[in-house]
Amino acid sequence: MPSLSVRKIEVETLSLLRQQAAMHGVSMEEEVRRIIKQSVSTPECLGDMAVRLFSPLYGSGDALQVPKREMYEPISFQ
Protein backbone atom coordinates (compact mmCIF):
# COMPACT_ATOMS: atom_id res chain seq x y z
CA MET A 1 0.00 0.00 0.00
CA PRO A 2 1.38 3.46 -0.83
CA SER A 3 2.42 5.87 1.89
CA LEU A 4 2.43 9.64 2.17
CA SER A 5 4.67 12.05 4.07
CA VAL A 6 3.51 15.53 5.00
CA ARG A 7 6.05 18.17 5.98
CA LYS A 8 5.82 21.56 7.62
CA ILE A 9 2.79 20.88 9.82
CA GLU A 10 2.34 23.55 12.48
CA VAL A 11 2.87 22.45 16.07
CA GLU A 12 -0.63 23.60 17.06
CA THR A 13 -2.20 21.61 14.20
CA LEU A 14 -0.28 18.51 15.19
CA SER A 15 -1.35 18.93 18.81
CA LEU A 16 -5.02 19.26 17.81
CA LEU A 17 -4.71 16.19 15.60
CA ARG A 18 -3.23 14.23 18.50
CA GLN A 19 -6.13 15.30 20.75
CA GLN A 20 -8.73 14.42 18.11
CA ALA A 21 -7.19 10.98 17.56
CA ALA A 22 -7.23 10.36 21.32
CA MET A 23 -10.92 11.35 21.51
CA HIS A 24 -11.69 8.82 18.75
CA GLY A 25 -9.50 6.19 20.39
CA VAL A 26 -7.23 5.70 17.38
CA SER A 27 -3.65 6.48 16.46
CA MET A 28 -2.75 9.75 14.79
CA GLU A 29 -1.96 7.84 11.63
CA GLU A 30 -5.42 6.24 11.58
CA GLU A 31 -7.04 9.59 12.30
CA VAL A 32 -5.25 11.13 9.32
CA ARG A 33 -6.36 8.20 7.12
CA ARG A 34 -9.98 8.76 8.16
CA ILE A 35 -9.78 12.52 7.57
CA ILE A 36 -8.28 12.06 4.11
CA LYS A 37 -10.82 9.38 3.15
CA GLN A 38 -13.74 11.53 4.32
CA SER A 39 -12.47 14.60 2.48
CA VAL A 40 -12.16 12.86 -0.90
CA SER A 41 -15.22 10.57 -0.67
CA THR A 42 -18.40 11.38 -2.55
CA PRO A 43 -20.98 12.79 -0.15
CA GLU A 44 -24.20 10.87 0.35
CA CYS A 45 -26.98 11.93 -2.02
CA LEU A 46 -29.79 13.82 -0.30
CA GLY A 47 -32.42 11.36 -1.54
CA ASP A 48 -30.46 8.37 -0.22
CA MET A 49 -30.08 10.08 3.13
CA ALA A 50 -33.84 10.80 3.31
CA VAL A 51 -34.66 7.16 2.56
CA ARG A 52 -32.16 5.98 5.17
CA LEU A 53 -33.54 8.33 7.82
CA PHE A 54 -37.27 8.17 7.18
CA SER A 55 -38.13 4.90 5.43
CA PRO A 56 -39.21 2.04 7.70
CA LEU A 57 -37.68 -0.38 5.18
CA TYR A 58 -34.21 1.04 5.76
CA GLY A 59 -34.42 2.64 9.18
CA SER A 60 -35.15 1.30 12.60
CA GLY A 61 -38.85 0.94 11.76
CA ASP A 62 -39.93 3.41 14.43
CA ALA A 63 -42.46 5.92 13.20
CA LEU A 64 -41.49 9.56 13.39
CA GLN A 65 -43.14 11.00 16.51
CA VAL A 66 -44.59 14.44 15.82
CA PRO A 67 -46.10 16.24 18.82
CA LYS A 68 -49.63 17.62 18.51
CA ARG A 69 -49.82 21.30 17.68
CA GLU A 70 -51.39 23.63 20.16
CA MET A 71 -53.90 26.13 18.82
CA TYR A 72 -53.78 29.69 20.13
CA GLU A 73 -56.24 32.51 19.75
CA PRO A 74 -54.94 35.41 17.64
CA ILE A 75 -53.70 38.46 19.50
CA SER A 76 -56.13 41.35 19.60
CA PHE A 77 -54.60 44.83 19.41
CA GLN A 78 -57.83 46.70 20.23
N, C-alpha and C positions, 0 to 999 in steps of 0.2 A: 504494500500500500504506500502511496506517495506521502511525503512529509512536507511541512512548510515551516520556515523560520521567519519570525517577525522581529525586526530590529527597531530600536529607538522608541520603545513604549515608555510613556511617562510613568514615573514612580507612583503617582496617585492613581493612574489608570490600572496599573498592575495590582495595587493594594485593593482597589474596589473589585477587581476580577477575583482576587483571592477570597475576599469576603463573600462574594456572590456564589462562588464554587462551594464554599463551606456551608452556606445556607441551603444549597441544593444537595449537599452530601456527596459531592463528586470532586475529582481532582481538577486542578486548573486546566489541565490539558483536555479533559472531557468537557468541561464547561465551554472552552473555546470551540471545540468541535460542535457542540450543540448550538452555540451562537452563530457560527458560520453556516451550519445546515439550515437553521431557521431563516437566516437573512437571504439565502439564495433559493429557498423552496418556494414553489408556487402557492400563493395563499388559497385558502378554501373558498370555493365559489359561494356566494351569498345564498343561492337556492339550496345547495347541498347542506349548508349550515342550518337553514330554516327547517329542512326535512329532518336533520339529525336532532334538532332541539324540540320540534313540535309534533312530529309524527309518532303515533303510538307504535308503528311498525319498527321504527328505528330507535326510539327513545326508551325510557324506562317503563312506558305504558301508563304512567300517572297522568291524569287529565290536568290541564292547566287550571289552577284555582283562581278565579277572579272574584274579588269581594263584591257584594251588592253595593250599588250606588245609593247614596243618600240624596233625597230630594229636598231642596231648600226653597223657601218662598223668596221671590225677588225682593230686593231692597227697595223701599219706598222713600223717595226724597222729598215728599210733601208733608 
